[in-house]
């Protein structure tokens, strides 16, 4: 166990901080640890967690995605048009929403890989395009989401918030298997040293494209889940989620230099950030002070993460886990 914790110290620290903050939050909440409180908290956390997962797949290959919030806005507005039906139409609508997210991610990846433009420049440009499309689809907030499906995705199962079950499924059914595959190792290899990854036989362009495609998929999932929580479409959500997704991955121990961190850490960082916000709400802190406090938390996380990266001699240490 000590070796496991040492090998996964970033995730362990993030989870420990989350559990501490959650304990404080539940102890200060007027309704305590109830299914209702946990469900509301988990729903808000999962939206940002999915956005952080999208950001993670860009950061892990030494990039950054400033279009995460824009893809969320676009897929959210698409969902508000196609997720109001019943039966098979809902499956088709969900597939369309996620396909749109993947297409956005692949567009970003293609411009980065084939046009050789820096990710920050590419995603800044495409973000404007995606937000523009979202505004065309939904100039003002509105639309309809199937309420039965929304309830099923945002309430609870036997007292356990559905959002937590979805989080566990993402980690257990997707991330844990992925990180042991050639693709998972390739993501870390490119983030650690693109040249070394190429020399070791990894198809760098393909893996980078898949990475941005996965980022688009998770941004689409975030936009879809936002639709379930709000039962509406809103093109104005982009900026807030883009910045917070970056903050979340840093809080979760993902190095902005690439090659270090995990999806578990990014998700934990998102839960931490949302829990801090909830704590400030019930602490009586003025709402206008919340961005200031969140900024301090982010600055501290970046400083600690940067110092830790400088101590890592070989960022391929992740392969030893």
C-alpha positions as CSV (number, residue, x, y, z in Angstrom):
1,X,0.0,0.0,0.0
2,X,2.7,2.6,0.8
3,X,4.3,1.9,-2.6
4,X,0.9,2.3,-4.3
5,X,0.4,5.6,-2.6
6,X,3.9,6.8,-3.5
7,X,3.4,5.9,-7.1
8,X,0.0,7.7,-7.2
9,X,0.8,10.5,-4.7
10,X,-0.7,13.2,-6.9
11,X,-4.1,11.5,-7.0
12,X,-3.9,10.5,-3.4
13,X,-3.3,14.1,-2.3
14,X,-6.1,15.3,-4.4
15,X,-8.5,12.7,-3.1
16,X,-7.5,13.4,0.5
17,X,-8.0,17.1,0.1
18,X,-11.4,16.4,-1.5
19,X,-12.5,14.2,1.4
20,X,-11.4,16.8,3.9
21,X,-13.3,19.6,2.1
22,X,-16.4,17.5,1.6
23,X,-16.4,16.6,5.3
24,X,-16.2,20.3,6.2
25,X,-18.9,21.2,3.7
26,X,-21.4,18.5,4.9
27,X,-20.8,19.5,8.5
28,X,-21.6,23.2,7.8
29,X,-24.5,22.6,5.5
30,X,-27.9,23.2,7.2
31,X,-29.3,19.9,6.0
32,X,-26.2,17.9,6.7
33,X,-25.3,14.7,4.8
34,X,-28.6,14.0,3.0
35,X,-29.3,12.4,-0.3
36,X,-30.6,15.8,-1.6
37,X,-27.5,17.7,-0.6
38,X,-25.2,15.0,-2.0
39,X,-27.1,14.9,-5.2
40,X,-27.0,18.6,-5.9
41,X,-23.3,18.7,-5.0
42,X,-22.5,15.7,-7.2
43,X,-24.4,17.0,-10.2
44,X,-22.5,20.3,-10.2
45,X,-19.2,18.5,-9.6
46,X,-19.7,16.1,-12.5
47,X,-20.3,18.8,-15.1
48,X,-17.0,20.4,-14.3
49,X,-15.3,16.9,-13.9
50,X,-16.3,16.0,-17.5
51,X,-15.0,19.4,-18.7
52,X,-11.7,18.8,-16.7
53,X,-11.5,15.3,-18.4
54,X,-11.7,17.1,-21.8
55,X,-8.9,19.5,-20.7
56,X,-6.8,16.6,-19.4
57,X,-6.5,14.9,-22.8
58,X,-5.1,18.1,-24.2
59,X,-2.8,18.9,-21.3
60,X,-1.4,15.3,-21.1
61,X,0.1,15.6,-24.6
62,X,1.6,19.0,-23.7
63,X,-1.2,21.1,-25.1
64,X,-4.0,23.2,-23.8
65,X,-7.6,23.4,-25.0
66,X,-9.3,26.9,-24.8
67,X,-12.3,25.6,-26.6
68,X,-13.6,23.2,-23.9
69,X,-16.3,25.6,-22.7
70,X,-17.2,26.5,-26.3
71,X,-17.6,22.8,-27.3
72,X,-19.8,22.4,-24.2
73,X,-21.9,25.4,-25.2
74,X,-22.3,24.0,-28.8
75,X,-23.2,20.5,-27.7
76,X,-25.5,21.9,-25.0
77,X,-27.5,23.9,-27.5
78,X,-27.6,21.0,-29.9
79,X,-29.0,18.8,-27.1
80,X,-31.7,21.4,-26.4
81,X,-33.0,20.8,-30.0
82,X,-32.7,17.0,-30.2
83,X,-33.1,15.7,-26.7
84,X,-36.8,16.5,-26.2
85,X,-38.3,13.4,-27.7
86,X,-38.8,9.9,-26.5
87,X,-37.5,6.4,-27.1
88,X,-35.1,5.8,-29.9
89,X,-35.0,9.5,-30.8
90,X,-33.3,10.2,-27.5
91,X,-30.5,7.7,-28.4
92,X,-30.1,9.3,-31.8
93,X,-30.1,12.7,-30.2
94,X,-27.4,11.8,-27.7
95,X,-25.3,10.2,-30.4
96,X,-25.6,13.4,-32.5
97,X,-24.5,15.5,-29.5
98,X,-21.5,13.4,-28.7
99,X,-20.6,13.1,-32.4
100,X,-20.5,16.9,-32.6
101,X,-18.2,17.0,-29.6
102,X,-15.8,14.5,-31.2
103,X,-15.9,16.4,-34.5
104,X,-14.9,19.6,-32.7
105,X,-12.0,17.8,-31.0
106,X,-10.8,16.2,-34.2
107,X,-10.9,19.6,-35.9
108,X,-8.7,21.0,-33.2
109,X,-6.4,18.0,-33.5
110,X,-6.2,18.2,-37.3
111,X,-5.1,21.9,-37.1
112,X,-2.5,21.1,-34.4
113,X,-1.1,18.0,-36.1
114,X,-1.3,18.9,-39.8
115,X,-1.2,22.7,-39.9
116,X,1.4,22.6,-37.1
117,X,-0.2,25.5,-35.2
118,X,0.2,25.7,-31.4
119,X,-2.8,24.2,-29.5
120,X,-3.4,27.5,-27.6
121,X,-3.8,29.4,-30.9
122,X,-5.9,26.7,-32.6
123,X,-8.3,26.3,-29.7
124,X,-8.7,30.0,-29.1
125,X,-9.7,30.4,-32.8
126,X,-12.0,27.4,-32.9
127,X,-13.7,28.5,-29.6
128,X,-15.0,31.6,-31.3
129,X,-16.4,29.4,-34.1
130,X,-18.1,27.0,-31.8
131,X,-19.6,29.7,-29.7
132,X,-20.8,31.4,-32.8
133,X,-22.5,28.2,-33.9
134,X,-24.1,27.8,-30.5
135,X,-25.5,31.3,-30.6
136,X,-27.0,30.6,-34.0
137,X,-28.7,27.5,-32.7
138,X,-29.8,29.1,-29.4
139,X,-29.6,33.0,-29.4
140,X,-31.2,33.0,-25.9
141,X,-31.4,30.2,-23.3
142,X,-34.2,27.8,-24.1
143,X,-35.2,24.5,-25.6
144,X,-36.6,21.2,-24.1
145,X,-34.9,18.2,-22.6
146,X,-36.8,15.0,-21.9
147,X,-37.6,15.4,-18.2
148,X,-37.8,11.7,-17.4
149,X,-34.3,11.1,-18.8
150,X,-33.0,14.3,-17.1
151,X,-34.4,13.0,-13.8
152,X,-32.8,9.6,-14.3
153,X,-29.4,11.1,-14.9
154,X,-29.5,13.7,-12.1
155,X,-31.3,12.2,-9.2
156,X,-30.2,9.0,-7.3
157,X,-30.2,5.3,-7.3
158,X,-31.0,3.7,-3.9
159,X,-29.7,6.9,-2.2
160,X,-26.5,7.1,-4.2
161,X,-26.4,10.2,-6.5
162,X,-26.4,9.1,-10.2
163,X,-23.6,11.6,-10.8
164,X,-21.3,9.6,-8.5
165,X,-22.2,6.4,-10.3
166,X,-21.3,8.0,-13.6
167,X,-18.0,9.2,-12.2
168,X,-17.2,5.7,-11.0
169,X,-18.1,4.3,-14.4
170,X,-15.8,6.8,-16.2
171,X,-12.9,5.8,-14.0
172,X,-13.5,2.1,-13.7
173,X,-14.8,1.3,-17.2
174,X,-12.8,3.8,-19.2
175,X,-9.7,5.3,-17.6
176,X,-8.3,2.3,-15.7
177,X,-8.3,0.1,-18.8
178,X,-7.2,2.9,-21.1
179,X,-4.0,3.8,-19.2
180,X,-2.7,0.2,-19.6
181,X,-3.1,0.2,-23.4
182,X,-0.7,1.3,-26.0
183,X,-2.8,4.4,-26.5
184,X,-2.6,5.3,-22.8
185,X,1.1,4.9,-22.7
186,X,1.5,6.8,-25.9
187,X,-0.3,9.8,-24.4
188,X,2.1,10.0,-21.6
189,X,5.1,9.3,-23.8
190,X,4.2,12.3,-26.1
191,X,3.7,14.5,-23.1
192,X,7.0,13.6,-21.7
193,X,9.0,13.8,-24.9
194,X,7.5,13.9,-28.4
195,X,10.8,13.1,-30.0
196,X,11.5,10.1,-27.8
197,X,8.0,8.9,-28.4
198,X,8.5,9.1,-32.2
199,X,11.8,7.3,-32.0
200,X,10.3,4.5,-29.9
201,X,7.8,3.8,-32.7
202,X,4.7,5.6,-31.4
203,X,2.5,7.1,-34.1
204,X,2.6,10.6,-32.7
205,X,0.2,12.3,-35.1
206,X,-2.4,9.6,-34.7
207,X,-2.2,9.5,-30.9
208,X,-2.3,13.3,-30.7
209,X,-5.4,13.3,-32.9
210,X,-7.1,10.7,-30.8
211,X,-6.2,12.7,-27.7
212,X,-8.0,15.8,-29.0
213,X,-10.9,13.6,-30.2
214,X,-11.3,12.2,-26.7
215,X,-11.2,15.7,-25.3
216,X,-14.0,16.6,-27.7
217,X,-16.0,13.5,-26.6
218,X,-15.7,14.5,-22.9
219,X,-16.6,18.1,-23.6
220,X,-19.6,16.8,-25.5
221,X,-20.5,14.7,-22.4
222,X,-20.1,17.7,-20.2
223,X,-22.5,19.7,-22.5
224,X,-25.0,16.9,-22.5
225,X,-24.9,16.5,-18.8
226,X,-25.3,20.2,-18.3
227,X,-28.5,19.8,-20.4
228,X,-29.8,17.2,-18.1
229,X,-29.1,19.4,-15.0
230,X,-30.6,22.6,-16.4
231,X,-33.1,21.0,-18.9
232,X,-32.3,23.8,-21.3
233,X,-29.7,25.1,-23.8
234,X,-27.5,28.1,-23.1
235,X,-24.7,29.4,-25.5
236,X,-23.3,31.6,-22.7
237,X,-21.5,29.0,-20.6
238,X,-18.3,28.8,-22.5
239,X,-15.8,31.1,-20.7
240,X,-16.6,29.9,-17.1
241,X,-16.1,26.2,-17.9
242,X,-12.9,26.7,-19.9
243,X,-11.1,28.5,-17.1
244,X,-12.4,26.2,-14.4
245,X,-11.4,23.1,-16.4
246,X,-7.8,24.4,-16.5
247,X,-7.9,25.1,-12.7
248,X,-9.3,21.6,-12.0
249,X,-6.6,19.7,-13.8
250,X,-3.9,21.7,-12.0
251,X,-5.6,21.1,-8.6
252,X,-5.7,17.4,-9.5
253,X,-2.0,17.2,-9.9
254,X,-1.9,17.2,-13.7
255,X,1.3,19.0,-14.9
256,X,0.7,21.7,-17.5
257,X,4.0,20.7,-19.1
258,X,2.4,17.4,-20.0
259,X,3.2,13.7,-19.3
260,X,2.3,13.8,-15.6
261,X,-1.0,13.3,-13.9
262,X,-4.1,11.2,-14.5
263,X,-7.8,11.5,-15.3
264,X,-8.6,10.5,-11.7
265,X,-6.6,13.5,-10.5
266,X,-8.4,15.9,-13.0
267,X,-11.8,14.7,-11.8
268,X,-10.8,15.0,-8.2
269,X,-9.6,18.6,-8.9
270,X,-12.9,19.4,-10.4
271,X,-14.7,18.1,-7.3
272,X,-12.3,20.1,-5.1
273,X,-13.0,23.3,-7.0
274,X,-16.8,22.9,-6.8
275,X,-16.6,22.0,-3.2
276,X,-14.6,25.1,-2.4
277,X,-17.3,27.1,-4.1
278,X,-20.0,25.5,-2.2
279,X,-18.1,26.0,1.1
280,X,-17.7,29.7,0.4
281,X,-21.5,30.0,-0.3
282,X,-22.4,28.6,3.1
283,X,-19.5,30.3,5.0
284,X,-21.1,33.7,4.4
285,X,-18.3,35.0,2.2
286,X,-19.5,37.7,-0.1
287,X,-20.2,36.2,-3.6
288,X,-17.8,38.8,-5.3
289,X,-15.0,37.4,-3.2
290,X,-15.3,33.9,-4.6
291,X,-13.3,34.5,-7.8
292,X,-10.6,36.0,-5.7
293,X,-10.4,33.0,-3.4
294,X,-10.5,30.6,-6.3
295,X,-7.7,32.5,-8.0
296,X,-5.6,32.2,-4.9
297,X,-6.2,28.4,-4.8
298,X,-5.3,28.1,-8.4
299,X,-2.1,30.1,-8.0
300,X,-1.0,28.0,-5.0
301,X,-1.7,24.8,-7.0
302,X,0.3,26.0,-10.0
303,X,3.2,26.9,-7.7
304,X,3.2,23.6,-5.9
305,X,2.7,21.6,-9.2
306,X,5.5,23.6,-10.9
307,X,8.0,22.9,-8.0
308,X,7.1,19.2,-8.1
309,X,7.7,19.0,-11.9
310,X,11.1,20.5,-11.4
311,X,11.9,17.7,-9.0
312,X,10.9,15.0,-11.5
313,X,14.0,13.9,-13.4
314,X,12.2,11.6,-15.8
315,X,8.5,12.3,-16.4
316,X,8.1,8.8,-17.9
317,X,8.0,7.6,-14.2
318,X,4.3,7.1,-14.9
319,X,5.1,3.9,-16.8
320,X,6.4,2.4,-13.6
321,X,3.0,2.6,-11.9
